[in-house]
């Protein structure tokens, strides 16, 4: 099998530990917990009232307001993190036009899909 090299050129994160790769990594190394009481909705009827909730999140400058109102939160997290990774990699609109799109991509991960 032919070996192929993979190069990571940019990072973007949206997590309970931070929305910037350096903040996220330092919080991870410092043992900061992203687990706290759930504030996004009333969870009184559920046995669990704690989670790794993403707080103080904004799509401003990353996702158009029209889409922000229509999309589930997990999609907004994915889009924002992906766009942050592109910016971190220096991928501008001019560069995007020149890229061989068959040889590049954005890897996005999520623990869960939409809950709403």
Secondary structure as GFF3:
##gff-version 3
##sequence-region A 1 116
A	DSSP	alpha_helix	21	29	.	.	.	ID=ss1
A	DSSP	beta_strand	36	37	.	.	.	ID=ss2
A	DSSP	beta_strand	50	51	.	.	.	ID=ss3
A	DSSP	alpha_helix	65	70	.	.	.	ID=ss4
A	DSSP	alpha_helix	73	88	.	.	.	ID=ss5
A	DSSP	alpha_helix	93	98	.	.	.	ID=ss6
A	DSSP	three_ten_helix	101	103	.	.	.	ID=ss7
###
